[in-house]
Amino acid sequence: MTLSSASGSPAAGSPVPIGVTVNGTEHEFAAPLTVRELLQRLELPCQGVALAVDGAVFPKSRWDEPVGRGWEIDVLTAVQGG
């Protein structure tokens, strides 16, 4: 739920929610968070996974950067097969 002023825009001083899509599911967060915090909040593993943001590999060295609004994030796991 977003607080809005009479004009329909977010109320002054209110944080604007950050909307992202993770593995095809939309999520909204009230406060900024890093990629690593996002994974923890969604109870997704931080080990043995790779991330793609908007279709491009997102290296683990950047997981402490803030999540951007509107990002489409895919959490990928390696699967062994025979």
PyMOL commands that set and color helices and strands:
alter all, ss='L'
color gray80, all
select helices_A, chain A and resi 35-41+60-62
alter helices_A, ss='H'
color red, helices_A
select strands_A, chain A and resi 18-22+25-29+49-53+56-58+72-77
alter strands_A, ss='S'
color yellow, strands_A
deselect
rebuild
show_as cartoon
